[in-house]
Amino acid sequence: MSNQETQVSSLPMPPERYIANYTEENIRRNRAPRPPPPPSQHEVYSMFGIQYNNDEMIRSLESQNIKRLIPIHFDRRKELKKLNHSLLVNFLDLIDFLILNPDSPRRTEKIDDLSLLFVNMHHLLNEFRPHQARETLRVMMEMQKRQRVETATRFQKHLERVREIVNTAFSALPVLGDDDESGGAKIKTEVDPLEANAAAKNDPSYQHDRMLCKLVDAIE
């Protein structure tokens, strides 16, 4: 069949279908499918069989062939209350039809009215998505700023604490007097004779001093 229609699911595939493609072996061998590139500014793309234009973030009701119940310029809060009130009234009417006359054709009309009201309400709520995205980004940036300020504050406290410790250590050091600076204070150190002899033998004047010592001993 040349004109065979392509069936597209309105829901994504189960997670197991995706997990099977991203196993450790597929990732190690670079066989895992890569994510598709983001669409360009004026590109038209298809998602679950529906064409979307990247220019408009939220599709209008008219472009989807859906009757619009809300005006062009309106207060969203008031219109949401009106739609909610209309949903309750139509739902009560539907219950009356189901109780009094279940086979009445008005029952189907009420169901269609409820569906249209839900679609308009859902569309009205979706128009808050850009505002929600901006507010979410603003809150996230404020959280990051607060965390960085807290980190900087803790670092400053630790830095001040380290400075206090260093200053305390310097103040605890003994102060050298005049005798100590002129060499009056004698410091005794123990030197290993073997190490002293080994260091003396490496001195170039060691042999010359040794000859002079022997000469003096011979004169005495």
C-alpha positions as CSV (number, residue, x, y, z in Angstrom):
1,M,0.0,0.0,0.0
2,S,1.6,3.2,-1.2
3,N,-0.7,5.5,0.9
4,Q,-0.3,3.6,4.1
5,E,-0.8,5.9,7.1
6,T,1.9,6.1,9.7
7,Q,0.6,5.5,13.2
8,V,2.2,7.6,15.9
9,S,1.7,7.0,19.6
10,S,0.5,9.9,21.6
11,L,2.6,8.8,24.6
12,P,6.4,8.1,24.8
13,M,7.7,4.6,24.8
14,P,8.2,2.7,28.1
15,P,11.4,3.4,30.0
16,E,12.7,-0.1,29.3
17,R,13.0,0.7,25.6
18,Y,15.3,3.6,26.4
19,I,17.3,1.7,29.1
20,A,18.1,-1.1,26.6
21,N,19.8,1.4,24.3
22,Y,22.0,3.0,27.1
23,T,23.7,-0.1,28.6
24,E,27.3,0.2,29.8
25,E,28.5,-1.9,26.8
26,N,26.7,0.4,24.3
27,I,28.1,3.5,26.0
28,R,31.6,2.0,26.1
29,R,31.5,1.1,22.4
30,N,29.8,4.5,21.6
31,R,26.7,2.7,20.3
32,A,24.2,4.6,22.5
33,P,22.0,7.0,20.5
34,R,22.9,10.7,20.9
35,P,20.2,13.2,21.8
36,P,18.8,15.1,18.9
37,P,20.0,18.7,18.4
38,P,17.7,21.5,19.5
39,P,15.5,22.9,16.8
40,S,16.5,26.1,15.2
41,Q,14.5,29.3,15.6
42,H,12.1,28.9,12.7
43,E,12.2,25.1,12.4
44,V,9.0,23.1,12.4
45,Y,9.3,19.8,14.2
46,S,7.0,16.9,14.9
47,M,6.3,15.5,18.4
48,F,3.9,12.5,18.9
49,G,2.5,13.2,15.4
50,I,1.7,16.9,16.0
51,Q,3.5,19.6,14.1
52,Y,5.0,22.4,16.3
53,N,6.5,25.7,15.3
54,N,9.4,26.9,17.4
55,D,8.4,30.6,16.9
56,E,5.4,30.3,19.2
57,M,6.0,28.7,22.6
58,I,2.3,27.9,23.2
59,R,0.0,27.1,20.3
60,S,-3.2,29.1,20.1
61,L,-6.5,27.4,20.4
62,E,-7.5,28.6,16.9
63,S,-4.4,26.9,15.3
64,Q,-5.6,23.7,16.9
65,N,-9.2,24.1,15.6
66,I,-10.5,24.4,19.1
67,K,-13.3,26.9,20.1
68,R,-12.0,29.7,22.2
69,L,-14.2,30.5,25.3
70,I,-12.0,33.2,26.8
71,P,-11.6,36.7,25.2
72,I,-8.4,38.0,23.7
73,H,-7.8,40.5,26.5
74,F,-8.8,39.3,29.9
75,D,-7.8,38.8,33.5
76,R,-6.6,35.3,33.9
77,R,-7.6,35.0,37.5
78,K,-11.2,36.0,36.8
79,E,-11.4,33.8,33.7
80,L,-10.1,30.8,35.6
81,K,-12.8,31.3,38.2
82,K,-15.4,31.6,35.5
83,L,-14.2,28.4,33.8
84,N,-14.1,26.6,37.2
85,H,-17.7,27.7,38.0
86,S,-18.9,26.6,34.5
87,L,-17.3,23.2,35.0
88,L,-19.1,22.7,38.3
89,V,-22.5,23.8,36.8
90,N,-22.1,21.6,33.7
91,F,-21.0,18.6,35.8
92,L,-24.1,19.0,38.0
93,D,-26.2,19.2,34.8
94,L,-24.6,16.0,33.5
95,I,-25.4,14.2,36.8
96,D,-29.1,15.3,36.5
97,F,-29.2,13.9,32.9
98,L,-27.7,10.6,34.0
99,I,-30.2,10.3,36.8
100,L,-33.4,11.5,35.1
101,N,-32.8,10.5,31.4
102,P,-29.6,8.6,30.8
103,D,-30.4,8.1,27.1
104,S,-30.9,11.8,26.4
105,P,-28.7,13.3,23.6
106,R,-28.1,16.2,26.0
107,R,-25.8,13.9,27.9
108,T,-23.3,13.8,25.0
109,E,-23.6,17.6,24.6
110,K,-22.7,18.1,28.3
111,I,-19.7,15.8,28.0
112,D,-18.5,17.8,25.0
113,D,-19.0,21.0,26.9
114,L,-17.0,19.7,29.8
115,S,-14.2,18.6,27.5
116,L,-14.1,22.0,25.8
117,L,-14.0,23.8,29.2
118,F,-11.2,21.6,30.4
119,V,-9.2,22.3,27.2
120,N,-9.7,26.1,27.6
121,M,-8.7,25.9,31.3
122,H,-5.7,23.8,30.4
123,H,-4.6,26.3,27.7
124,L,-5.1,29.2,30.1
125,L,-2.8,27.4,32.7
126,N,-0.2,26.7,30.0
127,E,0.1,30.4,29.3
128,F,1.6,30.7,32.8
129,R,4.5,28.4,31.8
130,P,6.8,31.2,30.5
131,H,6.2,33.1,33.7
132,Q,6.8,30.0,35.8
133,A,10.0,29.2,33.9
134,R,11.3,32.8,34.6
135,E,10.3,32.6,38.3
136,T,12.0,29.2,38.6
137,L,15.2,30.5,37.1
138,R,15.1,33.6,39.3
139,V,14.6,31.4,42.5
140,M,17.4,29.1,41.4
141,M,19.8,32.0,40.8
142,E,18.8,33.5,44.2
143,M,19.6,30.2,45.9
144,Q,23.0,30.0,44.1
145,K,23.7,33.5,45.2
146,R,22.7,32.8,48.8
147,Q,24.9,29.7,48.9
148,R,27.9,31.6,47.5
149,V,27.4,34.4,50.0
150,E,27.2,31.9,52.9
151,T,30.3,30.1,51.6
152,A,32.2,33.4,51.4
153,T,31.0,34.3,54.9
154,R,32.3,31.0,56.3
155,F,35.6,31.4,54.5
156,Q,36.0,34.9,55.9
157,K,35.3,33.6,59.4
158,H,37.9,30.8,59.0
159,L,40.4,33.3,57.6
160,E,39.9,35.6,60.6
161,R,40.3,32.6,62.9
162,V,43.6,31.6,61.2
163,R,44.9,35.2,61.5
164,E,44.1,35.2,65.2
165,I,46.0,31.9,65.7
166,V,49.0,33.1,63.7
167,N,49.1,36.4,65.7
168,T,48.8,34.5,69.0
169,A,51.7,32.2,67.9
170,F,53.9,35.2,67.0
171,S,53.1,36.9,70.3
172,A,54.1,33.8,72.2
173,L,57.6,33.7,70.7
174,P,60.4,34.8,73.1
175,V,61.9,38.3,72.6
176,L,65.7,38.3,72.0
177,G,67.7,40.7,74.2
178,D,71.0,42.6,73.5
179,D,73.1,39.8,74.9
180,D,71.3,37.3,72.7
181,E,71.7,39.4,69.6
182,S,75.5,40.1,70.2
183,G,76.2,36.4,70.8
184,G,76.3,36.5,74.6
185,A,73.9,33.7,74.9
186,K,75.9,30.5,74.2
187,I,74.1,27.6,72.6
188,K,75.7,24.3,73.2
189,T,75.3,21.7,70.6
190,E,76.5,18.1,70.6
191,V,78.5,17.2,67.4
192,D,79.4,13.7,66.5
193,P,83.2,13.4,66.3
194,L,83.1,11.1,63.3
195,E,80.9,13.5,61.4
196,A,83.2,16.4,62.4
197,N,86.3,14.5,61.1
198,A,84.5,13.6,57.9
199,A,83.5,17.2,57.3
200,A,87.1,18.3,58.1
201,K,88.6,15.9,55.6
202,N,86.5,17.4,52.9
203,D,88.0,20.9,53.7
204,P,90.8,21.8,51.2
205,S,92.9,23.4,54.0
206,Y,92.7,20.4,56.2
207,Q,95.9,18.8,55.0
208,H,97.8,22.1,55.3
209,D,96.7,22.6,58.9
210,R,97.6,19.1,59.7
211,M,101.2,19.6,58.4
212,L,101.6,22.8,60.5
213,C,100.4,21.0,63.6
214,K,103.0,18.3,63.1
215,L,105.7,20.9,62.6
216,V,104.8,22.7,65.8
217,D,104.8,19.4,67.7
218,A,108.3,18.6,66.3
219,I,109.8,21.9,67.4
220,E,108.5,21.5,71.0
